[in-house]
Amino acid sequence: MKNLLLIVTNVDKYASGLPTGLWLSELTHLYHKAKEKKWNMTIASPKGGHVPIDPESLKPLVLDKISKDYYEDPIFMEELNNSKNLNEVIHESFDCVYLAGGHATMYDFPDDESINKIISQQYENGKMVAAICHGVGGLLNVRLNNGEYLIKGKSMTGFDWFEETIARRKREVPFNLEAAIKERGADLKKAFIPMTSNVVVDGNLITGQNPFSSKEMAKVVIEQLEKI
């Protein structure tokens, strides 16, 4: 039996007022796989409570069957909208801490003290840290005991600047995620074709590039956890 902490955003709009939120598939695929294993999952967010969903992630072209089923499941939606406050779980032990994405996370993940503390403890203890798409922004300011950035020298991925162009969000985002990752000294690995699945494993750090990596990300996280 494994324990997973799934961290999601509380932010529902860009600075401009355009709606954003959690990218649904980046939560549901891992949730589904872990549920099949009957593992324990805790959904938490910086403020706790309501978790907005990015309307873009509910559009027919990107809403896959698994995500649609969960979106229409009142029990799951109730759990999502009663997310725990990170402060409630900061002293608990988890086999994996996972940062789900969505552009909204760029606002509340990078400077959240609880996220930084939870991730650094998790990583220093040799346990799994996983993040997908914009959720990797939650890794940017995490420092280890030696004062270095966690992602310095690590192979990893995340939503890149060209994908931001394709998503037509270049003018909306509060910062350039690709540039920020590189500034921290990480080795950013991109999919050969933008907007296609790409998952990178570097020791106990697992990162996924974009929403199209959701399925593979879930598979890799489960496989890696089963090895432990």
C-alpha positions as CSV (number, residue, x, y, z in Angstrom):
1,M,0.0,0.0,0.0
2,K,1.5,3.3,-1.1
3,N,0.6,6.8,0.1
4,L,0.4,9.6,-2.6
5,L,0.1,13.3,-2.1
6,L,-1.5,15.0,-5.1
7,I,-1.0,18.8,-5.0
8,V,-3.3,21.0,-7.1
9,T,-3.9,24.7,-7.6
10,N,-6.5,27.1,-6.1
11,V,-6.1,29.8,-8.7
12,D,-8.9,30.3,-11.2
13,K,-7.7,33.2,-13.4
14,Y,-4.7,34.8,-15.0
15,A,-3.7,38.4,-14.0
16,S,-5.8,39.5,-17.1
17,G,-8.9,37.8,-15.8
18,L,-8.9,35.0,-18.3
19,P,-10.0,31.7,-16.6
20,T,-7.5,29.0,-15.8
21,G,-7.1,26.3,-13.1
22,L,-6.1,22.7,-12.8
23,W,-5.5,20.8,-16.1
24,L,-7.9,17.9,-15.3
25,S,-6.1,15.0,-17.1
26,E,-2.9,15.8,-15.2
27,L,-4.6,14.7,-12.0
28,T,-7.1,12.1,-13.2
29,H,-4.7,9.7,-14.9
30,L,-2.5,9.2,-11.9
31,Y,-5.5,9.2,-9.6
32,H,-7.1,6.5,-11.7
33,K,-4.0,4.2,-11.8
34,A,-3.4,4.6,-8.1
35,K,-7.1,3.9,-7.4
36,E,-6.8,0.7,-9.3
37,K,-4.0,-0.3,-7.0
38,K,-6.1,0.6,-4.0
39,W,-3.4,3.0,-2.8
40,N,-4.1,5.9,-0.5
41,M,-4.4,9.4,-2.1
42,T,-4.6,12.8,-0.5
43,I,-5.6,15.8,-2.7
44,A,-4.2,19.0,-1.2
45,S,-3.8,22.6,-2.3
46,P,-2.1,25.7,-1.0
47,K,-5.3,27.1,0.5
48,G,-7.4,23.9,0.8
49,G,-11.0,23.7,-0.4
50,H,-12.2,24.5,-3.9
51,V,-10.0,23.6,-6.9
52,P,-11.0,25.3,-10.2
53,I,-10.6,23.4,-13.4
54,D,-9.2,25.0,-16.5
55,P,-12.1,25.2,-19.0
56,E,-9.6,24.5,-21.8
57,S,-9.0,21.0,-20.3
58,L,-12.7,20.2,-20.6
59,K,-12.9,20.8,-24.3
60,P,-13.9,17.7,-26.4
61,L,-10.5,17.4,-28.2
62,V,-8.5,17.1,-25.0
63,L,-11.0,15.6,-22.6
64,D,-10.3,11.9,-22.7
65,K,-12.6,9.2,-21.4
66,I,-10.9,8.8,-18.0
67,S,-11.0,12.5,-17.3
68,K,-14.6,12.9,-18.5
69,D,-15.7,10.0,-16.2
70,Y,-14.0,11.6,-13.2
71,Y,-15.4,15.1,-14.1
72,E,-18.9,13.5,-14.1
73,D,-18.3,11.6,-10.9
74,P,-19.8,13.6,-7.9
75,I,-17.8,11.6,-5.4
76,F,-14.5,12.5,-7.0
77,M,-15.5,16.1,-7.6
78,E,-16.5,16.4,-4.0
79,E,-13.1,15.2,-2.9
80,L,-11.4,17.6,-5.3
81,N,-13.4,20.6,-4.0
82,N,-12.7,19.7,-0.4
83,S,-8.9,19.5,-1.0
84,K,-6.8,19.5,2.2
85,N,-4.8,22.5,3.1
86,L,-1.1,21.7,2.6
87,N,-0.4,22.8,6.2
88,E,-2.6,19.8,7.3
89,V,-0.3,17.3,5.6
90,I,3.1,18.9,5.9
91,H,4.2,16.5,8.6
92,E,2.8,13.4,7.0
93,S,4.8,10.8,5.2
94,F,4.2,10.0,1.5
95,D,5.8,7.6,-1.0
96,C,5.2,10.1,-3.7
97,V,4.5,13.8,-3.9
98,Y,3.0,14.8,-7.2
99,L,2.5,18.3,-8.6
100,A,-0.4,18.4,-11.1
101,G,-0.3,21.2,-13.7
102,G,-2.4,23.8,-15.4
103,H,-1.3,27.4,-16.1
104,A,-2.8,28.5,-12.7
105,T,0.0,26.7,-10.8
106,M,2.4,29.4,-12.1
107,Y,0.8,31.7,-9.7
108,D,0.5,29.7,-6.5
109,F,3.2,26.9,-6.7
110,P,6.6,28.5,-7.0
111,D,6.6,30.7,-3.9
112,D,4.5,28.5,-1.7
113,E,6.5,27.8,1.5
114,S,4.6,24.6,2.3
115,I,5.2,23.2,-1.2
116,N,8.9,24.0,-1.0
117,K,9.2,22.4,2.4
118,I,7.2,19.3,1.5
119,I,9.2,18.7,-1.7
120,S,12.6,19.3,-0.2
121,Q,11.9,16.9,2.7
122,Q,10.5,14.3,0.4
123,Y,13.5,14.6,-2.0
124,E,16.1,14.6,0.8
125,N,14.5,11.5,2.3
126,G,15.1,9.7,-1.0
127,K,11.4,9.5,-1.8
128,M,9.7,10.2,-5.1
129,V,8.9,13.7,-6.3
130,A,6.9,14.0,-9.5
131,A,5.6,17.0,-11.4
132,I,3.9,17.5,-14.8
133,C,3.6,20.4,-17.2
134,H,3.3,23.8,-15.4
135,G,3.3,21.9,-12.1
136,V,7.0,21.7,-12.4
137,G,7.0,25.4,-11.5
138,G,6.5,24.1,-8.0
139,L,10.1,22.7,-8.1
140,L,11.8,26.0,-9.2
141,N,12.5,27.5,-5.8
142,V,13.0,24.3,-3.8
143,R,16.4,24.2,-2.2
144,L,18.1,21.3,-0.6
145,N,20.0,21.2,2.8
146,N,23.2,22.2,1.0
147,G,21.5,25.4,-0.3
148,E,21.5,24.3,-3.9
149,Y,18.3,24.3,-6.0
150,L,16.8,20.8,-6.2
151,I,16.7,20.8,-10.0
152,K,20.3,22.0,-10.5
153,G,22.0,19.5,-12.7
154,K,19.0,17.3,-13.0
155,S,17.5,16.0,-16.3
156,M,13.9,17.1,-16.4
157,T,11.1,18.5,-18.6
158,G,8.2,20.9,-18.4
159,F,5.9,22.9,-20.7
160,D,8.3,24.7,-23.0
161,W,8.1,28.2,-24.5
162,F,7.2,27.0,-28.0
163,E,4.3,25.0,-26.5
164,E,3.2,28.3,-24.8
165,T,3.1,29.8,-28.3
166,I,0.9,26.9,-29.6
167,A,-1.3,27.3,-26.5
168,R,-1.6,31.0,-27.2
169,R,-0.7,31.9,-23.6
170,K,2.6,33.6,-24.1
171,R,1.1,37.0,-23.2
172,E,-0.9,35.6,-20.3
173,V,1.7,33.7,-18.3
174,P,3.5,35.4,-15.4
175,F,6.9,34.1,-16.4
176,N,8.7,31.9,-19.0
177,L,8.8,28.4,-17.4
178,E,11.4,27.0,-19.8
179,A,13.8,30.0,-19.1
180,A,13.3,29.7,-15.4
181,I,14.1,25.9,-15.4
182,K,17.3,26.6,-17.4
183,E,18.3,29.5,-15.0
184,R,18.3,27.0,-12.1
185,G,20.9,24.9,-13.9
186,A,18.6,22.0,-14.9
187,D,19.0,20.0,-18.1
188,L,15.7,20.5,-19.9
189,K,14.7,17.6,-22.2
190,K,12.0,18.4,-24.7
191,A,9.9,16.1,-26.8
192,F,11.1,15.9,-30.4
193,I,7.6,17.1,-31.5
194,P,5.9,19.7,-29.3
195,M,2.7,18.8,-27.6
196,T,3.5,15.0,-27.6
197,S,4.2,12.8,-24.6
198,N,7.6,13.1,-22.8
199,V,8.4,11.8,-19.4
200,V,11.9,12.1,-17.8
201,V,13.2,10.1,-14.9
202,D,16.3,11.3,-13.0
203,G,16.6,9.2,-9.8
204,N,13.7,9.9,-7.6
205,L,12.6,13.0,-9.7
206,I,10.0,12.3,-12.4
207,T,8.7,15.1,-14.7
208,G,6.3,15.2,-17.6
209,Q,6.3,17.8,-20.3
210,N,2.6,18.6,-21.1
211,P,-1.0,17.4,-20.8
212,F,-0.3,14.8,-23.5
213,S,2.2,13.2,-21.1
214,S,-0.6,12.5,-18.5
215,K,-1.1,8.9,-19.4
216,E,2.6,8.0,-19.7
217,M,3.4,10.0,-16.5
218,A,0.8,7.9,-14.5
219,K,2.3,4.7,-15.9
220,V,5.9,5.7,-15.1
221,V,5.1,6.9,-11.6
222,I,3.2,3.7,-10.7
223,E,6.0,1.5,-12.2
224,Q,8.7,3.4,-10.3
225,L,6.7,3.2,-7.0
226,E,6.3,-0.5,-7.4
227,K,10.0,-1.0,-7.6
228,I,10.4,0.4,-4.1
